Amino acid sequence: MALNPLFEAFLERVAARLDPVEREKVPAAEAGVTRAAVMLLLRPAGGDGSGDGGGDAGGDGAGDSAEILFIKRAERAGDPWSGHLAFPGGRADKRDATLLQIAMREAAEEVGIDARQGGRVLGRLPTLRPLSTRIPLITVTPFVALAPEGAVPRLQPAEVEEAFWMPLAALRKSGHSATVRWEGEGGIRDLPAFASPKGPIWGITERILSQFLALTE
């Protein structure tokens, strides 16, 4: 993929700030803990030629022309993240030898985008766990990749209701301009969230996004 030199420099800067991908194996089983991984897919603004990147993002840096892919999870009974906005990803299965393979496979299955086919993996963010004890014990490792040129989401309807790209600059500009009222162990709380055309980005996805935006500044 031939990229604008400024955009290429942005990607190189981001890659230098991410943790390296060491093809680490899926960690050994830990009692009751599930391993999962997600993929933060990037593209230049209007990367599919549609120009639907979410409107005026503001800013004038190379990174301001970058867009990131979100999904809205399908409504499913028993799924603690049913209907939430998220990054493509999911849980490990027996086919996955590494954490990266989890993220690659799940992104390919959920949105039909495989960064191994013309894309580029840039690195990874620290592994997180949900803060709520009401959520099943799970570790989530985020990876960041450049999507293949012209990649268009092809959704797996059983798991993904829709997918959309948002400019990083718009997310930085709006910041935590939304909240989600959530009832947890300590009562009802207003949690920080990023606004999007499809609803609030909150929870563990908000935490991952906040980490990523901080290193792209």
Secondary structure, DSSP 8 states (H G I E B T S, - for coil): ----HHHHHHHHHHHHHSB-----B----BTTBEEEEEEEEEEETTTTSS--S-S-----SGGGGEEEEEEEE---TT-TTTT-EE-SEEE--TT-SBHHHHHHHHHHHHHS--TTTT-EEEEE---B--S-TTS-SEEEEEEEEE--TT------TTTEEEEEEEEHHHHHHH-S-EEEEEEETTEEEEEEEB--TTS-B-HHHHHHHHHHHHHH-
